[in-house]
Amino acid sequence: MEDLHPRRLPHPVPSIEKEFGRPVTEWKDLIRSSPLTEHMEMVCWLKSEHGLGHGHARTFVAHTLKEGAGPV
């Protein structure tokens, strides 16, 4: 399983925690609990509902789904 510790994630993921005030684990849990199933649906949801930029949202969704605990 991939290590998703904030300091080991590629840029821009570690800055999410600092910019948006939620720890990495909370963002992953939020993505996993979403009823959405498509990558881009989740990206658009994070952008519109949580104010993430496209790059942040896309990268974070990809890493969370790659971990294998979310929708594919």
N, C-alpha and C positions, 0 to 999 in steps of 0.2 A: 504494500500500500504506500502511496506517495505521502511524504511528510509535508503537511500543510501548515507548519509553524510559520507565523508571519515573517520572520527574518529569512526564511528559506523560499518564499514565494517570489516569483519574478515581479519586477516593477510592472504595473502600478498597484498590485494587490496590497502590499504592506501599508501604503498610504491611506487605504480605505479606513482603517481603524483610527488613524489620527484625524483625518478630515471629517469623518461622519460620526465619530464618537461611539462606535459599537465594536466590540472585540470580534476577531475573525470567527470564532466559534459561533457567535450569535448570527453573523451573516450567513454562515453555512447552514445553521438550523433554520433560518428564515427561508432560504432557498429550498431546502429539503421539504419544508412544511407547505410550500406553495402547491395549490392544486394544478398549476400549469405543468405541461409535460414537454413542451418544445423549448429548445435552447433560446431562440429569439423571443419567444413569448416572455420567458423569464427575464431576459435582458430588458425588454421594453417595460416590464412591470417594475423592475428595480429602478429604472430611469424615471418613470412617471410617478411611482408611489413613494420612492425613497430618495430621490434626488441624485442618484449616482450618474456619473457621466457614462457615455457609451463604452469607453475603454475599460473603466473600472467594472461595470456591470458584465460585460462580455467575458473578461478574464476571470472574474470571480465565479460566474456561473460555470464556465468551462472547468475550472479547477474543482469545484464542488461536485459536478457530475462525473468527472474523471475519477474521483475518489470512490465512486460506485454506490453511494448511499442515496442518491437522488434519482429522479426520473431520467430515462435515457431517450 
